[in-house]
Amino acid sequence: MNKQEILNEIKKTEEHLANMEKMLEECEQGRWKPKDGDIFYYIDTYCRVIKEQWADIPADKIHYKKDNFFKTREQAETEVEKILVRRQLENIARRLNKGQRIDWYNNSQAKLCIELYCDEIITNFYLAHKTQGTVYCLNEKFKDIAIQEIGEERLKAYLRGE
């Protein structure tokens, strides 16, 4: 190796160490917080992904407080997709329920939800047990209509948490 190659390897090693130190800091804190000058992404009121440079100003602090900040554009876009699919599921359930309310005290009313089992979308039902964050419907066609309107792959990705 010549001198320039050695210097290049040193530079790569320094960059790698800096990245590892950042990763270690995140593991210790549990939550990434940008530092002055770091690039981050957030979702605006129109579900657009916005690239921003952290300046520790009130607007940035609000994004942090509301968990509306992401290290990468891909992470932010994934979050937008989750929001949109969830809203679609809620709208489908509301439409299919035709004004009928889900009664969690009524053990004879089947509350249907869509789940992923071995990478297959299935319908499951509950009588009195509610899982946090799950969209429930009273109509047996919930799964089929959701697949038709949302798309099978989008729905699978949502159910996988991707």
Solvent accessible surface area in square Angstrom, and as a share of the most:
residue,aa,sasa,rsa
1,M,165,0.74
2,N,86,0.44
3,K,153,0.65
4,Q,107,0.47
5,E,79,0.35
6,I,79,0.40
7,L,86,0.43
8,N,69,0.35
9,E,74,0.33
10,I,84,0.42
11,K,123,0.52
12,K,125,0.53
13,T,73,0.43
14,E,104,0.46
15,E,100,0.45
16,H,105,0.47
17,L,99,0.49
18,A,55,0.43
19,N,80,0.41
20,M,87,0.39
21,E,118,0.53
22,K,89,0.38
23,M,94,0.42
24,L,105,0.52
25,E,61,0.27
26,E,39,0.17
27,C,106,0.63
28,E,130,0.58
29,Q,113,0.50
30,G,67,0.64
31,R,90,0.33
32,W,41,0.14
33,K,83,0.35
34,P,4,0.02
35,K,104,0.44
36,D,108,0.56
37,G,36,0.34
38,D,31,0.16
39,I,74,0.38
40,F,0,0.00
41,Y,27,0.10
42,Y,37,0.14
43,I,19,0.09
44,D,28,0.15
45,T,129,0.75
46,Y,164,0.62
47,C,46,0.27
48,R,133,0.49
49,V,25,0.14
50,I,50,0.25
51,K,113,0.48
52,E,67,0.30
53,Q,105,0.47
54,W,5,0.02
55,A,53,0.41
56,D,63,0.33
57,I,85,0.43
58,P,102,0.64
59,A,51,0.40
60,D,4,0.02
61,K,102,0.43
62,I,99,0.50
63,H,30,0.14
64,Y,44,0.17
65,K,158,0.67
66,K,140,0.59
67,D,94,0.49
68,N,34,0.17
69,F,20,0.08
70,F,32,0.13
71,K,74,0.31
72,T,55,0.32
73,R,92,0.33
74,E,117,0.52
75,Q,90,0.40
76,A,0,0.00
77,E,79,0.36
78,T,52,0.30
79,E,59,0.26
80,V,16,0.09
81,E,55,0.25
82,K,58,0.24
83,I,58,0.29
84,L,75,0.37
85,V,0,0.00
86,R,63,0.23
87,R,123,0.45
88,Q,55,0.24
89,L,6,0.03
90,E,41,0.18
91,N,77,0.39
92,I,3,0.01
93,A,5,0.04
94,R,151,0.55
95,R,123,0.45
96,L,23,0.11
97,N,20,0.10
98,K,175,0.74
99,G,72,0.69
100,Q,109,0.49
101,R,202,0.74
102,I,41,0.21
103,D,60,0.31
104,W,59,0.21
105,Y,210,0.80
106,N,55,0.28
107,N,94,0.48
108,S,102,0.66
109,Q,25,0.11
110,A,44,0.34
111,K,0,0.00
112,L,17,0.08
113,C,1,0.00
114,I,11,0.06
115,E,49,0.22
116,L,48,0.24
117,Y,142,0.54
118,C,113,0.68
119,D,75,0.39
120,E,102,0.46
121,I,8,0.04
122,I,54,0.28
123,T,53,0.31
124,N,49,0.25
125,F,115,0.48
126,Y,49,0.19
127,L,74,0.37
128,A,60,0.46
129,H,111,0.50
130,K,119,0.50
131,T,61,0.36
132,Q,177,0.79
133,G,49,0.47
134,T,36,0.21
135,V,17,0.10
136,Y,14,0.05
137,C,0,0.00
138,L,34,0.17
139,N,40,0.20
140,E,146,0.65
141,K,127,0.54
142,F,1,0.01
143,K,51,0.22
144,D,85,0.44
145,I,33,0.17
146,A,0,0.00
147,I,46,0.24
148,Q,147,0.66
149,E,79,0.36
150,I,7,0.03
151,G,26,0.25
152,E,76,0.34
153,E,115,0.51
154,R,85,0.31
155,L,0,0.00
156,K,22,0.09
157,A,24,0.19
158,Y,44,0.17
159,L,48,0.24
160,R,104,0.38
161,G,44,0.43
162,E,95,0.43
